[in-house]
Amino acid sequence: MPRFYRIQTGLFRKYLFSLDHKVIGLQYALTSLIFLLIGFGLAIVFSWQLAYPGKAVPLVGSLFGELNAPGGVLLPEFYNQLVAMHGTIMVFLVVVPLSVGAFGNSYRCRSVRWTWRSHA
């Protein structure tokens, strides 16, 4: 048996239960990109309402319910809620995890390793 060998793991186990800092950084980056798409969708919805006031939001206007968007037209209170959700998602679920998690786990660890090797 060789002294050093690599255990073959499946795709699910490797990327979901990994302890490797590069894979964890990738998990942070992909999660942030998913929330970026959700925040972008919210921005599209409330931008549509600004561009075409009084008109129904196409495709997703009926998903908000009659209390929030009667006939697909956003109520002012619901518009404010969408803008607040958009801001919260973009700051706390996109910018912070992307900067701290993704870049902190991938870039910083690589530069520290390079620094240790250069001074050894």
Steps between C-alpha positions, in 0.01 A plus 500: 500500500646839408583741776286782362179422320190694413157381606253521215186684607186566305395837368231545766730416789792701366315827443244486781701365793845630412750649744725634225518879506479528120179295486351696791581824316327359192194413713486857628536638148226280351261574787564872460432476127168327565395778737630753245251361248218523757591862578521573127151356454365728774670797334338414168156480662514836674672664203212383281259669738697825476522485121134411445295630796152358528572208264517138605842343542529231231561133582536539879239762587237241583737309731498777762132451589205734497588664832844616379443545129133515399483419131880476485550870587723547805358692793727776642551311827599185316732701274681629811523144632657380173758780506589423863528126423718578200737713707521247782565210264764689303692618807475209741463202265711611202766759586603378846520124421668568166765730645566318828420142410595458137799731479609438859504123458658489158723801446631566850593139569690476175693820567584395858626164378714676241640734767589209730678318222695806393638563851579138583 
